[in-house]
Amino acid sequence: MEEKEEQRMQEDAYETSQEDSNTEDSNSDEETVKSDSSEETEQGDLAKVHQELDEMTDRYLRLQAEVANIRRRTQRERQDLLRYSSQSLAQELIPALDNLERALKIEADTEAGKNLKKGIEMVYNSSLQAFEKEGIEIIDPLGEPFDPNFHEAYTQVPANEGQESNEVAQVFEKGYKLHDRVLRAAKVSVTL
């Protein structure tokens, strides 16, 4: 009996060791499955992090470009502001120059009238010099082709001999421009 008991104990021990071995095998299989799924999860997380990094890099570069554009636009606006700073003053003085031109067209027959006319001419010339220093030019298009960017047509007249169609025949008021910006278009009559 003792032999039977001993044999049974050995069989139990063998079965236990088999179960332990199977458990270890299944545990190692589970660990392998877990490590495979863990690697897949890590790779997925890594891909997600790379995608977020790419998106952040793209946003950073776009913002950097936007800031550079804002700087350039601000600098250009500042330069334009300086370049055209005398525009409003010039627009206020243009009618005064027109009046000086009208006064110069009046004939003076007395010595006092001639002296007054000479004084008006000096004021007119000094005003033109000041305009020139600021970059303001006169648009006096007599005989030139009509250009709606610089001229304003008041009337149309028949062309005389030697004149072409669409040519400035008479200037009622001179125009003025500051650099490339028209302050006042020249008021003209145009040939048919």
Disulfide bonds with the S-S distance in Angstrom:
none
